Amino acid sequence: MSDTEVLGVEDVRALVGQRVEEHLVRLRPVLAQAGDDGPVADALEEMLRGGKRLRAAFCYWSFRAHGGRPGTPEAEAALRVGASLELFQAAALFHDDVMDESDTRRGRPAAHRAFAARHTAHGWSGRADQFGTSAAILLGDLALVASEQEFAAALADAPAPRARSARAVFDLMRTEVTVGQYLDVLAQVLPWGEEPAADERRARQVVRAKAARYSVEHPLVLGACLADASTVQLAALRAVGLPLGEAFQLRDDLLGVFGDPTTTGKPAGDDLLEGKRTVLVARAVAAARAAGDTATEALVRRRLGDRSMSPVQVAELAAAIQASGAVDEVEALIDALARQALDAAEAADWAEPGRSRLLGLARAAVDRRA
């Protein structure tokens, strides 16, 4: 089953998108009254347009797998929590693109680049890049506010125990993502390449805190909380969510180097230009060192994060990483983590159709090409 088919069942993607759009429609006149003549609202809409709504789908189908019924107030709450997750994701992307100095997002200029270009086009005073950075940070903050509003509205009529349970997960998720982002920023400035095993440990710590729990584990647990799942059921979900989330992010790291720009929306080898210190590059250095391949080790350490690289040089660096055997090692790690997650999922006592949809989503998360 393709990811499009999985996400389309019961129109979850469309229904969550509709709730996001409804929030933006309500927000636009508020922004206009505050003084925005359109660009801020347009940038929010641009970031939230499209996407697979994967986190929202994990949340909704977990709700269904734990006994939640469609067409109920509880189902509406699950969809609105999904919309809140999408708004939070938008906030994370606005901020992440600034910190990574990314040029593009989904094949279009990243928000800070677009607002810098707007500054230049109008001939405004001051630095265009500073204006763009400031605008993107504020856009992320606005998306955070919107996410909180949507989450609060979703739980406004929920019984107090259910609301407390879901709120605890949501708050933990946001805290972990923020700390994970800091750890990612920290990893970029620490000495790197001398101890590949330590580099990999740091990379996996970032993966778990910033991406794995947020992308899969917490959405799964949130959906189950909305169906009043038991403590035992929530623990079983975490056993699925963490390894699956890590496999999901490791796949993302491979796509960041070897993905097709027409499907990823990013230039080929973008993570190499940005200097992402991933498990992939740590494994490449370790493999080259073990093989006595000093040329490859030196190339990776010297070129990673060199934004002056030409496309040819980026391709050469990617080819060296491929030849080191690191890609095969990361693929094997993805397979092992996915198998661990799927074994736990297949053993879980989940109700249909949620069970089948979650298993399909799990496979789509690690087999994707974008």
SERO-4910 file (N, C-alpha, C, O; in steps of 0.05 Angstrom, whole numbers):
BEGIN
 pado doro    nc1    nc2    nc3   cac1   cac2   cac3    cc1    cc2    cc3    oc1    oc2    oc3
  Met    A     17    -24      0      0      0      0     18     25      0     36     27     17
  Ser    A     13     44    -18     30     68    -19     23     86      4      2     84     16
  Asp    A     41    106      9     35    124     31     11    142     24     -4    149     42
  Thr    A      7    148     -1    -16    163     -9    -42    148     -3    -61    160      7
  Glu    A    -42    122     -9    -66    106     -3    -70    105     27    -93    107     37
  Val    A    -49    101     42    -51     98     71    -63    124     83    -82    123     99
  Leu    A    -52    147     75    -60    172     86    -88    181     76   -101    197     89
  Gly    A    -97    170     54   -123    178     43   -147    164     54   -169    174     51
  Val    A   -143    141     68   -166    126     79   -180    143     99   -167    156    116
  Glu    A   -207    144     98   -224    161    115   -216    190    112   -223    207    129
  Asp    A   -203    197     90   -196    225     84   -182    239    106   -186    263    111
  Val    A   -165    225    121   -151    237    144   -134    261    135   -135    282    147
  Arg    A   -119    257    113   -102    279    104   -119    303     97   -112    326    104
  Ala    A   -141    299     82   -158    321     74   -172    334     98   -174    359     99
  Leu    A   -181    318    117   -195    328    140   -177    344    158   -185    365    168
  Val    A   -153    335    162   -133    351    178   -126    376    163   -125    398    175
  Gly    A   -122    374    137   -116    398    121   -138    418    122   -133    442    123
  Gln    A   -163    409    123   -185    427    125   -185    442    151   -191    466    152
  Arg    A   -178    429    173   -177    442    199   -154    462    201   -156    483    214
  Val    A   -132    455    188   -110    474    187   -118    499    171   -113    522    179
  Glu    A   -132    494    148   -141    517    132   -161    534    147   -160    558    145
  Glu    A   -179    521    162   -198    536    177   -185    554    198   -193    577    202
  His    A   -164    544    210   -149    560    229   -136    584    215   -137    606    226
  Leu    A   -124    579    192   -111    601    178   -131    622    168   -125    646    168
  Val    A   -155    613    161   -176    632    153   -184    650    176   -188    674    173
  Arg    A   -186    638    200   -192    654    224   -170    673    231   -174    695    241
  Leu    A   -145    664    226   -122    680    233   -117    704    215   -107    724    224
  Arg    A   -123    701    190   -116    722    171   -127    749    178   -112    769    178
  Pro    A   -153    752    185   -163    779    193   -151    789    219   -148    813    222
  Val    A   -143    771    237   -130    779    261   -103    792    254    -95    813    265
  Leu    A    -88    779    236    -62    790    228    -66    816    213    -50    835    216
  Ala    A    -87    817    196    -92    842    181    -98    865    200    -88    887    196
  Gln    A   -114    860    221   -121    880    240    -96    890    255    -94    913    262
  Ala    A    -77    871    260    -52    878    274    -32    893    256    -13    904    265
  Gly    A    -38    893    229    -21    908    211     -8    893    188      5    905    172
  Asp    A    -12    867    187     -1    851    165    -17    856    140    -41    852    140
  Asp    A     -3    864    119    -17    869     93    -17    845     75    -24    847     52
  Gly    A    -10    822     86    -13    797     70     11    779     71      7    755     72
  Pro    A     36    789     70     59    771     68     62    751     91     70    728     86
  Val    A     56    759    115     59    740    138     38    718    136     46    694    138
  Ala    A     13    724    131     -7    704    127     -1    686    103     -5    662    104
  Asp    A      9    698     82     15    683     58     38    663     64     37    640     54
  Ala    A     58    671     79     81    654     85     72    630    103     81    608     99
  Leu    A     54    635    121     43    614    138     28    594    120     32    569    123
  Glu    A     12    604    102     -3    586     85     15    570     67     11    546     62
  Glu    A     36    583     57     55    569     39     69    546     54     71    524     42
  Met    A     77    550     79     90    529     94     72    506    100     80    483    101
  Leu    A     46    512    103     27    491    112     13    478     88     -4    460     92
  Arg    A     19    487     64      6    476     40     18    448     34     43    445     34
  Gly    A      1    429     29     10    402     21     23    387     44     16    392     67
  Gly    A     41    369     38     54    352     58     38    327     62     14    325     55
  Lys    A     51    306     73     38    280     76     21    278    101      6    260    105
  Arg    A     24    298    120      9    298    145     14    272    160     -4    260    172
  Leu    A     40    263    160     46    237    172     41    236    202     30    217    212
  Arg    A     49    257    216     46    258    245     16    258    252      8    244    271
  Ala    A      0    273    237    -28    273    242    -41    246    237    -59    237    251
  Ala    A    -31    232    216    -41    206    210    -34    185    232    -51    169    239
  Phe    A    -10    186    242     -3    169    264    -21    174    288    -30    155    301
  Cys    A    -27    199    294    -44    206    316    -72    195    312    -83    182    329
  Tyr    A    -84    200    288   -112    192    284   -115    162    284   -133    151    296
  Trp    A    -97    148    270   -100    119    268    -93    105    294   -103     83    299
  Ser    A    -77    117    311    -73    106    337    -99    109    354   -107     91    369
  Phe    A   -112    132    351   -138    136    363   -158    114    355   -172    103    372
  Arg    A   -159    108    329   -177     88    319   -168     60    328   -185     43    334
  Ala    A   -142     55    329   -132     29    337   -138     23    366   -138     -1    374
  His    A   -143     43    382   -148     39    410   -178     44    417   -185     50    440
  Gly    A   -194     39    397   -223     39    402   -238     64    395   -263     65    398
  Gly    A   -224     85    386   -238    110    378   -255    105    353   -248     90    335
  Arg    A   -278    118    353   -298    115    331   -300    140    314   -299    162    325
  Pro    A   -302    137    288   -304    160    270   -331    174    274   -350    162    283
  Gly    A   -332    199    267   -357    214    269   -366    222    297   -388    230    301
  Thr    A   -348    219    316   -354    226    344   -339    252    352   -321    260    338
  Pro    A   -347    264    374   -332    287    384   -302    280    389   -285    297    385
  Glu    A   -298    256    398   -270    247    403   -254    246    377   -230    252    377
  Ala    A   -267    236    356   -253    236    330   -246    264    320   -225    269    309
  Glu    A   -265    282    324   -260    310    317   -236    321    333   -220    335    322
  Ala    A   -235    314    359   -212    322    375   -186    311    364   -166    325    364
  Ala    A   -186    286    355   -162    273    344   -153    288    319   -129    291    314
  Leu    A   -172    296    302   -165    310    278   -154    338    284   -135    347    271
  Arg    A   -165    351    304   -155    377    311   -128    376    325   -111    394    321
  Val    A   -123    355    340    -96    351    351    -77    346    328    -54    356    328
  Gly    A    -86    331    307    -69    328    283    -63    354    270    -40    359    261
  Ala    A    -83    372    269    -78    399    258    -58    414    275    -40    428    265
  Ser    A    -60    411    301    -40    424    319    -12    414    314      7    429    315
  Leu    A     -9    388    309     17    376    303     28    388    277     52    393    275
  Glu    A     11    392    257     19    404    232     29    433    236     48    441    224
  Leu    A     15    447    252     22    475    258     49    476    273     65    494    269
  Phe    A     52    457    292     78    456    306    101    449    287    122    460    289
  Gln    A     95    431    269    115    423    249    123    448    232    147    451    226
  Ala    A    104    464    225    110    488    209    128    506    225    147    518    214
  Ala    A    123    510    251    140    526    268    168    516    268    188    531    266
  Ala    A    171    489    272    197    477    273    212    481    247    236    486    247
  Leu    A    198    480    224    211    483    198    220    512    194    242    516    183
  Phe    A    204    531    201    212    559    199    238    563    214    257    575    203
  His    A    239    554    239    263    558    256    286    542    246    309    551    246
  Asp    A    281    517    238    302    499    229    316    510    205    341    508    203
  Asp    A    301    521    186    313    532    162    331    555    168    352    559    154
  Val    A    324    571    188    342    593    196    368    583    208    389    591    200
  Met    A    365    564    226    389    553    240    407    538    221    432    538    224
  Asp    A    395    524    201    411    509    182    420    527    158    435    517    141
  Glu    A    411    552    157    417    569    135    408    556    108    422    558     88
  Ser    A    385    543    109    375    530     85    365    550     64    354    571     71
  Asp    A    370    544     39    361    562     17    333    555      8    318    573      0
  Thr    A    325    530     10    299    522     -1    284    505     19    295    493     38
  Arg    A    258    503     15    240    486     30    218    477     10    203    494      0
  Arg    A    217    451      5    197    440    -13    199    452    -41    178    458    -54
  Gly    A    223    456    -50    228    466    -77    224    496    -80    226    506   -103
  Arg    A    218    511    -59    214    540    -60    234    553    -41    245    540    -23
  Pro    A    239    579    -44    257    593    -25    247    590      3    223    593      9
  Ala    A    265    584     22    258    583     50    248    611     58    255    631     46
  Ala    A    232    612     80    219    637     88    239    659     92    235    682     84
  His    A    261    653    106    281    675    111    293    685     85    300    709     83
  Arg    A    297    668     65    307    677     40    286    693     25    292    714     12
  Ala    A    261    685     26    239    699     12    236    727     23    232    746      8
  Phe    A    237    730     50    233    756     62    258    774     58    255    798     55
  Ala    A    281    761     56    305    777     50    303    788     21    310    811     16
  Ala    A    293    771      3    289    780    -25    268    803    -26    271    821    -42
  Arg    A    248    801    -10    227    822     -9    240    848      0    234    870    -11
  His    A    257    847     21    271    870     31    288    883      8    287    907      4
  Thr    A    303    866     -6    319    876    -28    303    888    -50    309    910    -61
  Ala    A    281    875    -58    264    884    -80    252    912    -74    248    928    -92
  His    A    246    917    -48    234    943    -41    255    964    -34    249    988    -30
  Gly    A    281    956    -34    302    976    -28    301    987      0    308   1010      4
  Trp    A    292    970     19    290    979     47    318    983     59    337    972     49
  Ser    A    319    997     81    345   1002     94    352    978    112    335    962    118
  Gly    A    378    978    119    387    956    136    394    931    120    394    932     96
  Arg    A    401    910    135    410    885    122    387    868    114    369    862    131
  Ala    A    386    859     89    365    842     79    365    815     94    344    804    100
  Asp    A    389    804     98    390    777    111    380    778    140    367    760    149
  Gln    A    386    800    154    376    803    181    345    805    182    332    794    199
  Phe    A    335    821    163    306    823    161    293    796    156    273    789    168
  Gly    A    304    781    137    293    755    131    294    736    154    274    722    160
  Thr    A    316    735    169    319    718    192    298    726    213    285    709    225
  Ser    A    295    752    218    276    761    239    247    753    231    232    744    248
  Ala    A    241    757    206    214    750    196    208    720    200    186    712    209
  Ala    A    228    703    193    224    674    195    221    665    224    205    648    230
  Ile    A    236    677    242    234    670    270    206    677    280    193    662    294
  Leu    A    196    701    273    169    709    281    148    692    269    127    686    281
  Leu    A    152    683    244    133    665    231    131    639    247    110    628    252
  Gly    A    154    628    255    155    605    272    140    609    298    125    591    307
  Asp    A    144    632    310    130    638    335    100    639    331     84    629    347
  Leu    A     91    651    309     62    652    303     51    624    299     29    618    308
  Ala    A     66    607    286     57    579    282     55    564    309     37    548    312
  Leu    A     74    570    327     73    558    354     47    567    368     34    551    381
  Val    A     41    593    367     17    603    379     -8    589    367    -26    580    382
  Ala    A     -8    586    341    -31    573    328    -33    544    336    -55    534    340
  Ser    A    -11    530    339    -11    503    347    -23    500    375    -39    482    380
  Glu    A    -14    517    393    -25    516    420    -55    522    421    -70    509    435
  Gln    A    -64    541    405    -92    547    404   -109    524    394   -130    517    405
  Glu    A    -99    511    373   -113    488    362   -114    465    381   -134    451    384
  Phe    A    -92    460    395    -91    438    414   -111    444    437   -126    426    446
  Ala    A   -110    468    447   -129    475    470   -158    472    461   -174    462    476
  Ala    A   -164    481    437   -192    478    427   -200    449    424   -222    442    429
  Ala    A   -181    432    415   -187    404    412   -195    391    438   -212    373    438
  Leu    A   -183    399    460   -188    386    486   -207    402    504   -211    395    527
  Ala    A   -219    423    493   -236    441    510   -258    427    524   -264    433    547
  Asp    A   -270    407    511   -293    393    522   -286    364    531   -304    349    538
  Ala    A   -261    358    532   -253    331    539   -254    327    570   -250    347    584
  Pro    A   -259    303    579   -258    298    608   -230    305    619   -210    302    605
  Ala    A   -229    315    643   -204    325    655   -181    304    654   -159    312    647
  Pro    A   -185    278    660   -163    259    659   -152    256    631   -128    254    628
  Arg    A   -169    255    611   -160    253    583   -144    277    575   -123    275    562
  Ala    A   -155    301    582   -141    326    575   -113    327    588    -94    336    576
  Arg    A   -112    319    614    -86    320    628    -66    301    615    -43    307    611
  Ser    A    -75    277    608    -58    257    596    -47    267    569    -23    265    564
  Ala    A    -64    277    552    -56    287    526    -38    311    528    -18    314    514
  Arg    A    -45    329    547    -29    353    551     -1    347    559     18    359    550
  Ala    A      2    327    577     29    319    586     46    310    563     70    316    562
  Val    A     35    294    545     50    284    522     57    307    503     80    309    494
  Phe    A     38    325    498     43    348    480     64    366    491     82    375    476
  Asp    A     64    372    517     84    389    529    111    376    528    131    390    523
  Leu    A    112    350    534    138    336    533    149    337    505    173    341    501
  Met    A    132    332    485    141    332    458    154    358    450    176    359    438
  Arg    A    141    380    457    152    406    450    178    413    464    196    424    452
  Thr    A    180    404    489    205    409    504    227    392    492    249    403    488
  Glu    A    222    367    485    243    350    474    252    360    447    276    359    441
  Val    A    234    369    430    242    380    404    260    404    407    280    407    393
  Thr    A    254    421    426    270    445    430    298    438    440    318    448    430
  Val    A    299    420    460    325    411    469    340    396    447    364    400    444
  Gly    A    326    380    432    339    365    410    350    384    389    372    379    378
  Gln    A    336    406    384    346    426    365    372    438    376    391    443    361
  Tyr    A    372    444    402    396    455    414    420    435    412    442    443    405
  Leu    A    414    410    418    435    390    415    445    388    387    469    383    382
  Asp    A    428    392    367    436    392    339    454    415    334    475    412    321
  Val    A    447    439    343    463    463    340    491    459    354    511    466    343
  Leu    A    490    447    378    515    442    393    533    423    378    557    427    376
  Ala    A    521    402    367    537    382    352    551    394    329    573    384    321
  Gln    A    540    415    317    553    428    294    578    443    301    594    449    283
  Val    A    582    450    326    605    466    334    626    451    350    648    460    354
  Leu    A    619    427    360    637    411    375    659    399    356    654    395    332
  Pro    A    682    393    367    702    379    351    690    353    339    676    339    352
  Trp    A    697    348    314    684    326    300    704    311    282    722    324    271
  Gly    A    701    285    281    717    269    263    740    255    276    751    236    265
  Glu    A    746    262    301    768    249    315    759    222    326    774    203    326
  Glu    A    735    221    336    724    197    348    696    191    336    676    200    346
  Pro    A    696    177    313    671    172    299    649    158    317    626    164    313
  Ala    A    658    141    335    638    128    352    624    148    370    599    146    374
  Ala    A    639    167    381    627    188    397    609    207    380    588    216    388
  Asp    A    618    212    355    602    228    337    575    215    331    555    228    330
  Glu    A    576    188    327    551    174    322    533    174    346    509    177    343
  Arg    A    544    171    370    527    172    394    513    199    396    489    200    403
  Arg    A    528    220    391    515    247    392    494    249    370    472    260    375
  Ala    A    500    239    347    480    241    325    455    226    331    433    236    326
  Arg    A    457    203    343    433    187    350    418    200    373    394    198    375
  Gln    A    432    213    391    419    228    413    402    250    401    379    254    409
  Val    A    413    264    381    397    285    368    373    273    353    351    284    355
  Val    A    377    251    339    356    238    325    333    231    343    309    237    337
  Arg    A    339    220    366    318    211    385    303    235    396    278    235    398
  Ala    A    318    255    405    305    278    419    290    296    399    268    305    405
  Lys    A    303    302    377    292    322    358    271    311    339    253    325    331
  Ala    A    275    285    331    258    275    309    243    250    315    219    249    310
  Ala    A    256    230    327    243    203    329    218    204    346    197    195    338
  Arg    A    220    215    370    197    215    388    175    234    377    152    228    378
  Tyr    A    184    257    367    166    277    357    151    267    331    127    273    328
  Ser    A    165    254    314    153    246    288    135    223    290    115    221    275
  Val    A    141    204    309    125    179    310    115    173    338     90    171    342
  Glu    A    133    171    357    124    161    384    103    179    396     82    169    404
  His    A    108    205    398     89    223    411     62    225    396     41    225    409
  Pro    A     62    227    369     36    226    356     20    201    361     -4    202    365
  Leu    A     34    178    362     20    153    368      8    154    396    -15    146    400
  Val    A     24    163    415     14    163    443     -8    184    446    -27    179    461
  Leu    A     -6    206    433    -27    226    434    -54    215    425    -74    218    438
  Gly    A    -54    201    402    -79    190    392    -90    170    411   -115    169    415
  Ala    A    -73    153    423    -83    133    442    -94    147    467   -114    137    478
  Cys    A    -81    168    476    -92    183    499   -120    193    494   -137    193    512
  Leu    A   -125    202    470   -152    212    463   -173    190    462   -197    195    463
  Ala    A   -164    165    461   -182    142    463   -181    129    491   -191    107    495
  Asp    A   -169    143    510   -168    134    538   -154    107    540   -162     89    555
  Ala    A   -132    104    525   -116     79    527   -103     76    554    -99     96    569
  Ser    A    -98     51    562    -86     45    588    -56     51    588    -44     55    567
  Thr    A    -45     51    612    -16     55    615     -1     33    600     20     38    588
  Val    A    -10      8    601      3    -14    588      2    -10    557     22    -15    544
  Gln    A    -20     -1    547    -23      4    519     -4     27    509      7     26    488
  Leu    A     -2     47    526     16     70    519     45     60    519     61     69    501
  Ala    A     53     44    537     80     33    538     86     16    513    108     18    502
  Ala    A     66      1    504     69    -15    480     73      3    456     88     -4    438
  Leu    A     59     25    455     62     44    433     90     56    432    102     59    411
  Arg    A    101     62    455    128     74    456    149     54    446    169     62    434
  Ala    A    144     28    451    162      8    441    162      6    411    181     -3    398
  Val    A    140     15    399    138     17    369    150     44    360    165     45    341
  Gly    A    142     65    373    147     92    363    175    100    362    184    113    343
  Leu    A    191     94    383    219    104    384    236     91    362    249    106    347
  Pro    A    237     64    360    254     54    338    244     61    310    260     66    292
  Leu    A    217     63    307    207     70    281    214     99    275    221    106    252
  Gly    A    212    117    295    219    145    291    248    148    284    256    165    268
  Glu    A    265    132    297    294    134    291    299    124    262    315    136    247
  Ala    A    286    103    254    289     93    226    279    114    207    292    118    186
  Phe    A    257    127    213    246    149    197    267    171    192    270    180    170
  Gln    A    280    179    214    299    201    211    325    192    197    336    208    182
  Leu    A    333    168    202    357    158    187    351    157    157    369    162    141
  Arg    A    327    149    150    319    150    122    321    179    111    330    184     89
  Asp    A    312    198    127    313    226    120    342    235    115    348    250     97
  Asp    A    360    225    132    389    232    129    400    221    103    416    234     90
  Leu    A    392    197     95    400    186     69    389    203     46    403    209     27
  Leu    A    364    211     49    352    227     28    365    255     26    366    267      5
  Gly    A    375    265     49    388    291     49    414    291     33    424    312     27
  Val    A    424    267     27    449    266     11    443    254    -16    454    264    -36
  Phe    A    427    233    -17    423    219    -42    395    221    -54    389    209    -75
  Gly    A    377    237    -42    350    239    -51    348    254    -78    366    270    -85
  Asp    A    326    249    -92    321    263   -117    309    290   -111    288    292    -98
  Pro    A    322    312   -120    312    338   -113    283    343   -123    269    359   -111
  Thr    A    274    329   -144    247    333   -153    226    322   -134    203    330   -135
  Thr    A    234    304   -116    216    293    -97    221    303    -69    203    306    -53
  Thr    A    247    309    -62    253    319    -35    248    349    -33    244    359    -10
  Gly    A    249    364    -55    246    393    -54    271    407    -44    271    431    -39
  Lys    A    293    392    -42    319    403    -33    340    397    -55    338    377    -69
  Pro    A    361    414    -57    382    408    -76    396    382    -69    397    374    -46
  Ala    A    407    368    -88    422    343    -84    445    349    -65    460    368    -68
  Gly    A    448    332    -44    470    334    -25    467    358     -7    488    367      4
  Asp    A    443    368     -2    440    392     14    451    389     42    462    407     53
  Asp    A    447    365     54    457    360     81    488    362     82    499    369    103
  Leu    A    501    356     60    530    358     59    539    387     59    558    394     72
  Leu    A    525    403     44    531    432     43    525    444     71    540    462     80
  Glu    A    504    436     84    497    447    110    514    435    132    514    445    155
  Gly    A    530    415    126    548    403    146    534    387    168    543    386    190
  Lys    A    512    374    160    497    358    180    515    334    190    524    318    174
  Arg    A    519    333    215    536    312    227    518    289    235    511    285    258
  Thr    A    512    273    215    493    251    218    507    225    223    531    223    223
  Val    A    491    205    229    501    177    232    515    169    206    536    155    207
  Leu    A    504    177    184    516    170    158    544    179    155    562    163    148
  Val    A    550    205    161    577    214    157    596    204    179    619    200    174
  Ala    A    585    199    203    602    187    224    610    159    215    633    151    220
  Arg    A    591    144    204    598    117    194    618    118    171    635    100    168
  Ala    A    616    138    154    634    141    131    663    145    141    682    133    131
  Val    A    666    162    161    693    167    172    703    142    186    727    135    182
  Ala    A    686    129    201    694    105    215    703     83    196    723     69    200
  Ala    A    687     79    174    694     59    154    720     65    140    736     47    135
  Ala    A    723     90    132    748     98    118    772     94    136    793     84    127
  Arg    A    769    101    162    792     97    180    798     68    184    822     60    184
  Ala    A    777     51    186    782     23    190    796     10    166    811     -9    168
  Ala    A    790     21    142    802     11    118    829     23    111    841     16     91
  Gly    A    837     42    128    862     56    122    860     75     99    880     82     86
  Asp    A    836     83     92    831    101     69    833    130     79    812    143     83
  Thr    A    857    139     81    861    166     92    850    188     73    842    209     82
  Ala    A    850    182     47    840    202     28    810    207     32    802    231     32
  Thr    A    794    186     35    766    189     39    760    202     66    743    220     68
  Glu    A    774    194     86    770    206    113    776    236    112    760    252    122
  Ala    A    798    243     99    805    272     97    785    287     81    778    310     87
  Leu    A    775    275     59    755    288     42    730    294     57    720    317     56
  Val    A    719    275     72    695    279     87    698    300    108    682    318    111
  Arg    A    720    298    123    725    318    144    729    346    134    721    365    146
  Arg    A    742    348    111    748    374    100    724    387     86    719    411     88
  Arg    A    709    371     71    688    382     54    661    385     68    645    402     60
  Leu    A    656    369     88    629    370    101    624    398    112    640    408    128
  Gly    A    603    410    103    596    437    112    609    459     96    606    483    104
  Asp    A    623    453     75    635    473     58    615    483     38    609    470     18
  Arg    A    603    506     43    581    516     26    591    527     -1    576    533    -18
  Ser    A    618    528     -4    628    537    -29    631    514    -49    639    518    -72
  Met    A    625    489    -41    627    466    -59    610    470    -83    587    479    -82
  Ser    A    621    463   -106    606    462   -131    589    437   -132    594    418   -116
  Pro    A    569    435   -149    553    411   -152    571    386   -158    565    364   -148
  Val    A    592    390   -173    610    368   -179    624    359   -153    627    335   -149
  Gln    A    633    377   -137    646    370   -112    627    357    -92    635    339    -78
  Val    A    602    366    -92    582    353    -75    578    324    -84    577    306    -67
  Ala    A    576    320   -110    573    293   -121    597    276   -114    594    252   -108
  Glu    A    621    287   -115    645    272   -108    645    264    -79    652    241    -72
  Leu    A    636    282    -61    635    275    -33    614    254    -28    619    235    -12
  Ala    A    591    256    -41    570    236    -38    580    209    -48    574    188    -36
  Ala    A    594    209    -70    605    184    -81    625    171    -62    626    147    -59
  Ala    A    641    187    -49    661    177    -30    647    164     -6    655    143      5
  Ile    A    625    177      4    610    166     26    597    139     18    597    120     33
  Gln    A    586    139     -7    575    114    -17    595     92    -19    590     69    -10
  Ala    A    619     98    -29    640     78    -33    651     68     -6    662     46     -5
  Ser    A    648     83     15    659     75     41    643     52     53    653     38     71
  Gly    A    619     47     43    602     27     54    583     37     75    567     22     86
  Ala    A    585     63     81    568     75    103    538     74     96    521     70    114
  Val    A    531     77     70    503     76     62    491     49     68    469     47     79
  Asp    A    506     28     61    496      1     67    493     -4     97    474    -17    105
  Glu    A    511      7    112    509      4    142    485     18    153    471      7    170
  Val    A    480     42    143    456     57    153    430     43    143    411     42    158
  Glu    A    430     33    119    407     18    109    402     -6    127    379    -13    134
  Ala    A    423    -20    135    420    -43    153    410    -34    180    393    -48    192
  Leu    A    419    -12    190    409     -1    216    379      6    213    363      1    232
  Ile    A    371     19    191    343     25    187    326      0    187    305     -1    199
  Asp    A    336    -21    173    321    -46    171    318    -58    199    297    -68    206
  Ala    A    339    -58    215    338    -69    242    318    -54    260    303    -67    274
  Leu    A    319    -28    259    301    -12    275    272    -15    266    254    -17    282
  Ala    A    268    -16    239    241    -19    229    230    -47    236    207    -49    243
  Arg    A    247    -67    235    238    -94    243    231    -95    272    211   -107    279
  Gln    A    247    -82    289    240    -81    318    213    -68    322    197    -78    337
  Ala    A    209    -46    308    183    -31    311    160    -48    300    139    -49    313
  Leu    A    164    -60    277    142    -75    265    135   -100    281    112   -108    283
  Asp    A    155   -113    292    150   -136    309    133   -128    333    114   -142    340
  Ala    A    140   -106    345    124    -96    368     96    -88    359     77    -93    374
  Ala    A     94    -76    336     68    -68    326     50    -92    319     26    -93    326
  Glu    A     62   -112    307     47   -136    300     37   -152    324     18   -166    323
  Ala    A     52   -149    346     44   -163    371     24   -147    387     12   -158    406
  Ala    A     19   -122    380      1   -105    395    -28   -113    390    -35   -122    368
  Asp    A    -45   -109    410    -74   -115    408    -89    -90    399   -102    -77    415
  Trp    A    -86    -84    373    -99    -60    362   -124    -67    347   -125    -89    334
  Ala    A   -143    -50    347   -169    -54    333   -166    -46    304   -151    -28    297
  Glu    A   -181    -60    287   -182    -53    259   -204    -31    255   -223    -30    270
  Pro    A   -200    -14    235   -179    -14    214   -154      0    223   -135      2    207
  Gly    A   -153     10    248   -130     25    257   -104      8    255    -83     19    248
  Arg    A   -106    -17    262    -83    -34    262    -70    -35    234    -46    -31    231
  Ser    A    -86    -41    214    -75    -43    186    -64    -16    177    -43    -15    164
  Arg    A    -78      6    184    -69     32    175    -42     39    189    -24     50    176
  Leu    A    -39     33    214    -14     39    228      9     22    217     31     32    214
  Leu    A      4     -3    211     25    -20    199     33     -9    172     57     -8    165
  Gly    A     13      0    156     19     12    130     35     38    133     54     43    118
  Leu    A     28     54    152     42     79    157     71     74    165     89     88    157
  Ala    A     74     54    182    101     47    192    119     40    168    142     49    166
  Arg    A    109     23    150    125     15    127    130     39    109    152     42     98
  Ala    A    110     56    105    113     79     87    134     99     99    148    112     84
  Ala    A    136    100    125    154    119    138    183    113    132    200    131    130
  Val    A    190     87    129    218     80    125    224     73     96    247     71     88
  Asp    A    203     69     80    208     62     51    205     85     33    206     82      8
  Arg    A    200    109     44    194    132     27    218    142     11    241    134     16
  Arg    A    212    159     -8    232    171    -25    233    202    -23    247    216    -37
  Ala    A    216    212     -5    215    241      0    206    247     28    203    270     36
***
